[in-house]
Amino acid sequence: MTVRASGGAKTRGLAVLDTGASLSAIDREVALGLALPTHGAAQWSAISALGPDRPIAPLRTATLSLADDPRLWELELLEIPGLIQAARGSRVVALIGWNFLDQCVLSCDGPSRTFSLTLPDPVGSAHRRR
C-alpha cells in the first residue's frame, strides 16, 4: 500500500486486512512523519495481555492506493503507536478495517491458502470513506 499526505509526501508498506477492526489504523510514526491532518479523535478498544484498554487517539486523514491499483481512496485512520514494531520482519504501516472493507468483496479459499479482495469503485478522483 502507499499512503499519501495532502502535501505530496508518501510512504509504502504493507497493509493488514483486519476483519476484527471497525476502524482502519496507521502507525503513529508514519502519521507524524507524513504530517497527516487530523480533525478529531476516536475512542478505541484493544485487548492485550494487560486486559481491555480504551485509549483515545487522533483520527488521521490520508489518501491510499492498494497493491498496483492506480485508484486512490481517502480514508480516516486511527493513529496507533508501535504498529510497525508489532509485525517483526515486515513494515506494516496500516491496518485496513471495516470502514473500508464494508465496500469490498473479500473471498478466502482456505484449502489453497489464497484470498482475493475486490476493491470498491472510487467516486471522483478520491473515494472518501468515513
Number of C-alpha atoms within 10 A of each C-alpha: 18 19 26 21 20 13 10 8 12 16 13 17 16 17 19 16 17 16 15 9 17 15 22 24 26 27 21 21 16 21 28 12 13 19 16 21 17 16 9 9 13 14 12 15 11 11 9 8 5 7 7 10 12 11 11 14 17 19 25 23 26 25 20 21 17 17 13 8 9 8 18 22 22 21 23 24 27 26 27 21 16 13 20 21 13 11 13 9 8 11 15 20 26 28 21 21 19 17 16 21 21 13 13 13 11 14 11 11 9 8 6 7 7 9 10 10 12 11 15 15 13 14 11 9 10 16 16 17 14 10
